Amino acid sequence: MSTKSMTNQDNFAPNRVAVIGGGAAGMMAALTAAENGATVTLYERMGRLGRKLRITGKGRCNVTNDCDTNEFLANVMTNPRFLYTALDRFSTADTKDFFERNGVPLKTERGRRVFPVSDKAADIVAALADACHRAGVRVVYERVRSLWLEDGVLLGVETAQGKCEADAVIVCTGGKSYPLTGSDGDGYTLAGQVGHTVTPLTPSLVPITAKGSLCPELQGLSLENVRLTVVSLASGKTVFEDFGEMMFTHFGLTGPLVLSASAHIHDIAPGKYEAHIDLKPALDEKTLDARVLSDFDKYRNKDFLNALGDLLPQKLIPVMVRESGIDGRTKVHTVTREQRKALVTTLKCLRVPLVGFRPIEEAIVTSGGVSVREVNPKTMQSKCMPGLFFAGEVLDVDAYTGGFNLQIAFSTGYVAGESAAFYEKE
Ligand SMILES: Cc1cc2nc3c(=O)[nH]c(=O)nc-3n(C[C@H](O)[C@H](O)[C@H](O)COP(=O)(O)OP(=O)(O)OC[C@H]3O[C@@H](n4cnc5c(N)ncnc54)[C@H](O)[C@@H]3O)c2cc1C
């Protein structure tokens, strides 16, 4: 890229930078460009900034992850090496510092996940929006319909109101998931205008559909402190195993554990994978058997169906009775050792056959996007069109849960904003 000197800018008129998309990446890009002397217009198609940011982390916003670069990159599923420079320029520590300096105290929770102390994602949005405002970013609530190109030269952007000139344009339109937040895939069309390759778009961090009546029966039931293992039926290999929280829905499984698991399953199809849920991961089979025995002793004259209340949530009891193969009306004192063993086995491994993913619209992130081979990782500038930059989820990079995806948006947004401010037309 040809850049204006980053130290001696006085001889240059400020660059006019158009930023498309007022999400995490767009606000960071706009702010950084403005702080580096550019005249910035931020285009946001929704009536307010940061619609998706507001719902992140269940409204609490897991804003970054307090880990070093190597650990960070190990949590990036697609194209981690592309992010090396961006994370160096604007690190997880920089993100923390930015929000703390802008009046949002942060706290670090399990897995080094960083949240605002207030538990309010809206505070994160307000900090970014206020910083943009103070830096002089002009926000225009309009949808950018296309890039303004003439004779193969980028002149600016086009909205329903007409053409708007810019020296540099940064596309921060996000992915294709949760389209009601405004991110419905416009950026891929804009990239396509100048010949960029868009790699196949697939859902990642997405709920999983399951076969059979078990999930509909248990819909609404949320389980904390369970172990979820996903096993490939062909190879018998475990593709995912972790401990945490999950939920049953009418279509299958969701919740943090399940979303994380989805990112590890690459070729989901009916008959290929099974979820094994360990309902009592803290107890090994022997200890669990002793626990069941003690409950059976307490309820020895009751029906089996009425003897599991101390061990399981009510909704789960009829299902576990059925899955264990024991008649619910069997008197507890007549349950045999083998039957008890079958119950313990089911408690340690409730099997759910997996079928597929829910659609991309329900995914936390979009996997795939503008090919990183066609974007300079040091500047985020397009290799197809001078003056065009990309940042955030529109790029073909995505990570696991834990604050990594927002950090990617901030780091790439920062680099794109800085580069666009100093971009010099040839
Ligand atoms: C429910 C949910 C929870 C999440 N929780 C977390 C979390 O806790 N931590 C984490 O790290 N990640 C989380 N993520 C992922 C994270 O939100 C995204 O990776 C991140 O927001 C991507 O930032 P972005 O700026 O690239 O895109 P977005 O935040 O999607 O912003 C894109 C913006 O561009 C605008 N736009 C699109 N097209 C146009 C156009 N043509 N003209 C003008 N404006 C346009 C959109 O309206 C939108 O405001 C979550 C995602 C979801 C859906």
The ligand as an SDF file (V2000), in Angstrom:
LIG
                    3D

 53 58  0  0  0  0  0  0  0  0999 V2000
  -26.3380  -13.5840   20.1010 C   0  0  0  0  0  0  0  0  0  0  0  0
  -24.8800  -13.2870   19.8820 C   0  0  0  0  0  0  0  0  0  0  0  0
  -24.0300  -13.2140   20.9800 C   0  0  0  0  0  0  0  0  0  0  0  0
  -22.6620  -12.9670   20.7890 C   0  0  0  0  0  0  0  0  0  0  0  0
  -21.8680  -12.8590   21.8890 N   0  0  0  0  0  0  0  0  0  0  0  0
  -20.5450  -12.5930   21.7190 C   0  0  0  0  0  0  0  0  0  0  0  0
  -19.7120  -12.3650   22.8440 C   0  0  0  0  0  0  0  0  0  0  0  0
  -20.1790  -12.3010   23.9950 O   0  0  0  0  0  0  0  0  0  0  0  0
  -18.3830  -12.1860   22.5980 N   0  0  0  0  0  0  0  0  0  0  0  0
  -17.8430  -12.1850   21.3410 C   0  0  0  0  0  0  0  0  0  0  0  0
  -16.6240  -12.0320   21.2030 O   0  0  0  0  0  0  0  0  0  0  0  0
  -18.6300  -12.3280   20.2540 N   0  0  0  0  0  0  0  0  0  0  0  0
  -19.9650  -12.5120   20.4090 C   0  0  0  0  0  0  0  0  0  0  0  0
  -20.7620  -12.6290   19.3200 N   0  0  0  0  0  0  0  0  0  0  0  0
  -20.1620  -12.4580   17.9660 C   0  0  0  0  0  0  0  0  0  0  0  0
  -19.9340  -10.9460   17.6980 C   0  0  0  0  0  0  0  0  0  0  0  0
  -21.1030  -10.2360   18.0210 O   0  0  0  0  0  0  0  0  0  0  0  0
  -19.5810  -10.6670   16.2350 C   0  0  0  0  0  0  0  0  0  0  0  0
  -18.5060  -11.4750   15.8570 O   0  0  0  0  0  0  0  0  0  0  0  0
  -19.2190   -9.1830   16.0660 C   0  0  0  0  0  0  0  0  0  0  0  0
  -20.3200   -8.3820   16.4020 O   0  0  0  0  0  0  0  0  0  0  0  0
  -18.7730   -8.8690   14.6510 C   0  0  0  0  0  0  0  0  0  0  0  0
  -18.5500   -7.4800   14.5710 O   0  0  0  0  0  0  0  0  0  0  0  0
  -18.6950   -6.7190   13.1810 P   0  0  0  0  0  0  0  0  0  0  0  0
  -18.5240   -5.2910   13.4800 O   0  0  0  0  0  0  0  0  0  0  0  0
  -17.8330   -7.3510   12.1780 O   0  0  0  0  0  0  0  0  0  0  0  0
  -20.1900   -6.9850   12.7160 O   0  0  0  0  0  0  0  0  0  0  0  0
  -21.5630   -6.5420   13.3860 P   0  0  0  0  0  0  0  0  0  0  0  0
  -21.4110   -6.3350   14.8350 O   0  0  0  0  0  0  0  0  0  0  0  0
  -22.5530   -7.5270   12.9070 O   0  0  0  0  0  0  0  0  0  0  0  0
  -21.8510   -5.1070   12.7440 O   0  0  0  0  0  0  0  0  0  0  0  0
  -22.1190   -4.9470   11.3720 C   0  0  0  0  0  0  0  0  0  0  0  0
  -22.9340   -3.6700   11.2050 C   0  0  0  0  0  0  0  0  0  0  0  0
  -22.9960   -3.3260    9.8230 O   0  0  0  0  0  0  0  0  0  0  0  0
  -24.2770   -2.8140    9.5550 C   0  0  0  0  0  0  0  0  0  0  0  0
  -24.5190   -2.9610    8.1120 N   0  0  0  0  0  0  0  0  0  0  0  0
  -24.5880   -4.1180    7.3980 C   0  0  0  0  0  0  0  0  0  0  0  0
  -24.7590   -3.8420    6.0970 N   0  0  0  0  0  0  0  0  0  0  0  0
  -24.7930   -2.4970    5.9760 C   0  0  0  0  0  0  0  0  0  0  0  0
  -24.9430   -1.6110    4.8640 C   0  0  0  0  0  0  0  0  0  0  0  0
  -25.1030   -2.0570    3.6130 N   0  0  0  0  0  0  0  0  0  0  0  0
  -24.9380   -0.2550    5.0970 N   0  0  0  0  0  0  0  0  0  0  0  0
  -24.7940    0.2260    6.3550 C   0  0  0  0  0  0  0  0  0  0  0  0
  -24.6630   -0.5690    7.4440 N   0  0  0  0  0  0  0  0  0  0  0  0
  -24.6450   -1.9210    7.2510 C   0  0  0  0  0  0  0  0  0  0  0  0
  -25.1930   -3.6680   10.4180 C   0  0  0  0  0  0  0  0  0  0  0  0
  -26.4390   -3.0380   10.6430 O   0  0  0  0  0  0  0  0  0  0  0  0
  -24.3530   -3.8180   11.6840 C   0  0  0  0  0  0  0  0  0  0  0  0
  -24.6530   -2.8040   12.6230 O   0  0  0  0  0  0  0  0  0  0  0  0
  -22.1400  -12.8300   19.4690 C   0  0  0  0  0  0  0  0  0  0  0  0
  -23.0010  -12.9010   18.3730 C   0  0  0  0  0  0  0  0  0  0  0  0
  -24.3590  -13.1160   18.5780 C   0  0  0  0  0  0  0  0  0  0  0  0
  -25.2690  -13.1780   17.3800 C   0  0  0  0  0  0  0  0  0  0  0  0
  1  2  1  0
  2  3  1  0
  2 52  2  0
  3  4  2  0
  4  5  1  0
  4 50  1  0
  5  6  2  0
  6  7  1  0
  6 13  1  0
  7  8  2  0
  7  9  1  0
  9 10  1  0
 10 11  2  0
 10 12  1  0
 12 13  2  0
 13 14  1  0
 14 15  1  0
 14 50  1  0
 15 16  1  0
 16 17  1  0
 16 18  1  0
 18 19  1  0
 18 20  1  0
 20 21  1  0
 20 22  1  0
 22 23  1  0
 23 24  1  0
 24 25  2  0
 24 26  1  0
 24 27  1  0
 27 28  1  0
 28 29  2  0
 28 30  1  0
 28 31  1  0
 31 32  1  0
 32 33  1  0
 33 34  1  0
 33 48  1  0
 34 35  1  0
 35 36  1  0
 35 46  1  0
 36 37  1  0
 36 45  1  0
 37 38  2  0
 38 39  1  0
 39 40  1  0
 39 45  2  0
 40 41  1  0
 40 42  2  0
 42 43  1  0
 43 44  2  0
 44 45  1  0
 46 47  1  0
 46 48  1  0
 48 49  1  0
 50 51  2  0
 51 52  1  0
 52 53  1  0
M  END
$$$$
